[in-house]
Amino acid sequence: MTPGHTDELARLTGAFRRRCYAAAFVGGAVRALAVALAIAGCATLVARIGLRIDDGRAFLGWLALLAVVPYAAVRARRSVPSAAAAAAWIDARTGGSGALVTRFEAR
């Protein structure tokens, strides 16, 4: 495999890993947002009805929404495949014989 092919493989694996991160981030953010909205809504209801708080302090439960982005980013970072796993996936999906993975691991 020539150096040009190695550069192309590095570019492909990088693009694949970025797409995996983006998909995991969006999926994690949607799930975390659903949970955070439920927590914020319940906290607001408890504060307004149960504790009889009528001013802005009742909406402090909505601060749970601030945790969504960092949580989703950490979860997405952990789920991104390694560069070798990305090369193996690309090789398998393109009907390769394992030469890409062998070359990737040899460098």
MODELLER restraints for C-alpha pairs under 7 A, 6 or more apart:
rsr = mdl.restraints
at = mdl.atoms
rsr.add(forms.Gaussian(group=physical.xy_distance, feature=features.Distance(at['CA:13:A'], at['CA:83:A']), mean=6.17, stdev=0.5))
rsr.add(forms.Gaussian(group=physical.xy_distance, feature=features.Distance(at['CA:13:A'], at['CA:86:A']), mean=5.47, stdev=0.5))
rsr.add(forms.Gaussian(group=physical.xy_distance, feature=features.Distance(at['CA:13:A'], at['CA:87:A']), mean=5.76, stdev=0.5))
rsr.add(forms.Gaussian(group=physical.xy_distance, feature=features.Distance(at['CA:16:A'], at['CA:86:A']), mean=6.72, stdev=0.5))
rsr.add(forms.Gaussian(group=physical.xy_distance, feature=features.Distance(at['CA:17:A'], at['CA:80:A']), mean=6.15, stdev=0.5))
rsr.add(forms.Gaussian(group=physical.xy_distance, feature=features.Distance(at['CA:17:A'], at['CA:81:A']), mean=6.55, stdev=0.5))
rsr.add(forms.Gaussian(group=physical.xy_distance, feature=features.Distance(at['CA:17:A'], at['CA:86:A']), mean=6.75, stdev=0.5))
rsr.add(forms.Gaussian(group=physical.xy_distance, feature=features.Distance(at['CA:20:A'], at['CA:80:A']), mean=5.89, stdev=0.5))
rsr.add(forms.Gaussian(group=physical.xy_distance, feature=features.Distance(at['CA:21:A'], at['CA:76:A']), mean=5.50, stdev=0.5))
rsr.add(forms.Gaussian(group=physical.xy_distance, feature=features.Distance(at['CA:21:A'], at['CA:77:A']), mean=6.46, stdev=0.5))
rsr.add(forms.Gaussian(group=physical.xy_distance, feature=features.Distance(at['CA:21:A'], at['CA:80:A']), mean=5.63, stdev=0.5))
rsr.add(forms.Gaussian(group=physical.xy_distance, feature=features.Distance(at['CA:24:A'], at['CA:76:A']), mean=4.84, stdev=0.5))
rsr.add(forms.Gaussian(group=physical.xy_distance, feature=features.Distance(at['CA:25:A'], at['CA:72:A']), mean=5.38, stdev=0.5))
rsr.add(forms.Gaussian(group=physical.xy_distance, feature=features.Distance(at['CA:25:A'], at['CA:73:A']), mean=5.88, stdev=0.5))
rsr.add(forms.Gaussian(group=physical.xy_distance, feature=features.Distance(at['CA:25:A'], at['CA:76:A']), mean=4.91, stdev=0.5))
rsr.add(forms.Gaussian(group=physical.xy_distance, feature=features.Distance(at['CA:28:A'], at['CA:72:A']), mean=4.94, stdev=0.5))
rsr.add(forms.Gaussian(group=physical.xy_distance, feature=features.Distance(at['CA:28:A'], at['CA:75:A']), mean=6.91, stdev=0.5))
rsr.add(forms.Gaussian(group=physical.xy_distance, feature=features.Distance(at['CA:29:A'], at['CA:68:A']), mean=6.10, stdev=0.5))
rsr.add(forms.Gaussian(group=physical.xy_distance, feature=features.Distance(at['CA:29:A'], at['CA:69:A']), mean=6.50, stdev=0.5))
rsr.add(forms.Gaussian(group=physical.xy_distance, feature=features.Distance(at['CA:29:A'], at['CA:72:A']), mean=4.98, stdev=0.5))
rsr.add(forms.Gaussian(group=physical.xy_distance, feature=features.Distance(at['CA:32:A'], at['CA:68:A']), mean=5.66, stdev=0.5))
rsr.add(forms.Gaussian(group=physical.xy_distance, feature=features.Distance(at['CA:33:A'], at['CA:65:A']), mean=6.85, stdev=0.5))
rsr.add(forms.Gaussian(group=physical.xy_distance, feature=features.Distance(at['CA:33:A'], at['CA:68:A']), mean=5.98, stdev=0.5))
rsr.add(forms.Gaussian(group=physical.xy_distance, feature=features.Distance(at['CA:36:A'], at['CA:64:A']), mean=5.60, stdev=0.5))
rsr.add(forms.Gaussian(group=physical.xy_distance, feature=features.Distance(at['CA:36:A'], at['CA:65:A']), mean=5.52, stdev=0.5))
rsr.add(forms.Gaussian(group=physical.xy_distance, feature=features.Distance(at['CA:37:A'], at['CA:65:A']), mean=6.98, stdev=0.5))
rsr.add(forms.Gaussian(group=physical.xy_distance, feature=features.Distance(at['CA:40:A'], at['CA:61:A']), mean=4.48, stdev=0.5))
rsr.add(forms.Gaussian(group=physical.xy_distance, feature=features.Distance(at['CA:40:A'], at['CA:62:A']), mean=4.65, stdev=0.5))
rsr.add(forms.Gaussian(group=physical.xy_distance, feature=features.Distance(at['CA:40:A'], at['CA:64:A']), mean=6.29, stdev=0.5))
rsr.add(forms.Gaussian(group=physical.xy_distance, feature=features.Distance(at['CA:43:A'], at['CA:61:A']), mean=5.19, stdev=0.5))
rsr.add(forms.Gaussian(group=physical.xy_distance, feature=features.Distance(at['CA:44:A'], at['CA:58:A']), mean=5.38, stdev=0.5))
rsr.add(forms.Gaussian(group=physical.xy_distance, feature=features.Distance(at['CA:44:A'], at['CA:59:A']), mean=5.55, stdev=0.5))
rsr.add(forms.Gaussian(group=physical.xy_distance, feature=features.Distance(at['CA:44:A'], at['CA:61:A']), mean=5.94, stdev=0.5))
rsr.add(forms.Gaussian(group=physical.xy_distance, feature=features.Distance(at['CA:47:A'], at['CA:53:A']), mean=5.57, stdev=0.5))
rsr.add(forms.Gaussian(group=physical.xy_distance, feature=features.Distance(at['CA:47:A'], at['CA:58:A']), mean=5.18, stdev=0.5))
rsr.add(forms.Gaussian(group=physical.xy_distance, feature=features.Distance(at['CA:48:A'], at['CA:54:A']), mean=5.78, stdev=0.5))
rsr.add(forms.Gaussian(group=physical.xy_distance, feature=features.Distance(at['CA:48:A'], at['CA:58:A']), mean=5.92, stdev=0.5))
rsr.add(forms.Gaussian(group=physical.xy_distance, feature=features.Distance(at['CA:84:A'], at['CA:104:A']), mean=6.95, stdev=0.5))
rsr.add(forms.Gaussian(group=physical.xy_distance, feature=features.Distance(at['CA:84:A'], at['CA:105:A']), mean=6.91, stdev=0.5))
rsr.add(forms.Gaussian(group=physical.xy_distance, feature=features.Distance(at['CA:87:A'], at['CA:100:A']), mean=6.84, stdev=0.5))
rsr.add(forms.Gaussian(group=physical.xy_distance, feature=features.Distance(at['CA:87:A'], at['CA:101:A']), mean=5.81, stdev=0.5))
rsr.add(forms.Gaussian(group=physical.xy_distance, feature=features.Distance(at['CA:88:A'], at['CA:101:A']), mean=5.53, stdev=0.5))
rsr.add(forms.Gaussian(group=physical.xy_distance, feature=features.Distance(at['CA:91:A'], at['CA:98:A']), mean=6.40, stdev=0.5))
rsr.add(forms.Gaussian(group=physical.xy_distance, feature=features.Distance(at['CA:91:A'], at['CA:100:A']), mean=6.06, stdev=0.5))
rsr.add(forms.Gaussian(group=physical.xy_distance, feature=features.Distance(at['CA:91:A'], at['CA:101:A']), mean=6.88, stdev=0.5))
